[in-house]
Amino acid sequence: MNSSRRLLAVGAVCCLAVAAAVTAHAQPGSEAASSQAGASQYDKKAASKADRKLAQDVRRTLGKAGGINVANVFVRARSGVVTLSGSVTDSNQIAKASEIAASVDGVTSVVNRLSIEARIY
């Protein structure tokens, strides 16, 4: 009987030791994962803010340029890639809008999805 109690006590101590080791080992990793998730979330917010600013800069530059009606032009930016969509009044404005958008600092490429506005007479 005495040896079975000792065996039970040794088994309990071993279980506690293993549980403590696993818990201690898991905590730093979970903190690292948590901080990485926080950093990743911060990076996404910063990138999103930069994308909004770039889109605003392109839109402002298009608006200041003469000869382009930007009333129906939509600008979206993502990681330096600017997408122009919507419609303009003539085909010359489509090419000009691409050139102007590409000249803005921070723009790496332009995807032009502009079309010519249909006129109803």
Rosetta blueprint (number, residue, H / E / L):
1 M L
2 N H
3 S H
4 S H
5 R H
6 R H
7 L H
8 L H
9 A H
10 V H
11 G H
12 A H
13 V H
14 C H
15 C H
16 L H
17 A H
18 V H
19 A H
20 A H
21 A H
22 V H
23 T H
24 A H
25 H H
26 A H
27 Q H
28 P H
29 G H
30 S H
31 E H
32 A H
33 A H
34 S H
35 S H
36 Q H
37 A H
38 G H
39 A H
40 S H
41 Q H
42 Y H
43 D H
44 K H
45 K H
46 A H
47 A H
48 S H
49 K H
50 A H
51 D H
52 R H
53 K H
54 L H
55 A H
56 Q H
57 D H
58 V H
59 R H
60 R H
61 T H
62 L H
63 G H
64 K H
65 A L
66 G L
67 G L
68 I L
69 N L
70 V L
71 A L
72 N L
73 V E
74 F E
75 V E
76 R E
77 A E
78 R E
79 S L
80 G L
81 V E
82 V E
83 T E
84 L E
85 S E
86 G E
87 S E
88 V E
89 T L
90 D L
91 S H
92 N H
93 Q H
94 I H
95 A H
96 K H
97 A H
98 S H
99 E H
100 I H
101 A H
102 A H
103 S L
104 V L
105 D L
106 G L
107 V L
108 T L
109 S E
110 V E
111 V E
112 N E
113 R E
114 L E
115 S E
116 I E
117 E L
118 A L
119 R L
120 I L
121 Y L
